């Protein structure tokens, strides 16, 4: 379901000093169209991310670390490409998340920024695997 979190769940380890990673948790962010003209198609994805994390955490998380998606890190791009870029920048520079694992938006304009910062990204099934950006090997 979520390539980035699946890689975590399979036992990958994070390098020392990675943003969003502590001895006890991995903090990630999301960019989801929770409002705007296309919210009905994209907003439900966030519930799926949280359900997956609940399941993974019930199994011990990742190498003993809990997967965490704080509500303040589930950003709404308002179905707007410019807002999507701002959200990507906020997650990396202000919130210091390890990865962006919830991307469910019709306008993923923040992809170039996330790629330029080597931030791992996992996309909604609405995107093809070829559209994924980031480098999940960063965790090994």
Number of C-alpha atoms within 10 A of each C-alpha: 12 18 18 22 26 15 16 22 20 11 14 17 15 19 11 9 8 14 19 17 21 14 9 13 16 23 22 27 29 30 28 28 29 23 15 12 11 15 19 12 14 19 18 14 21 22 11 15 20 16 12 17 19 15 13 18 17 10 12 13 22 23 16 13 18 22 25 19 21 12 9 11 20 22 22 22 27 20 22 19 16 14 19 26 20 15 22 26 17 16 24 21 11 9 17 18 25 21 27 26 24 27 29 28 28 19 19 23 18 18 19 14 16 21 15 10 12 15 22 24 27 26 24 23 13 12 15 9 12 6 10 17 19 20 15 19 12 14 17 11
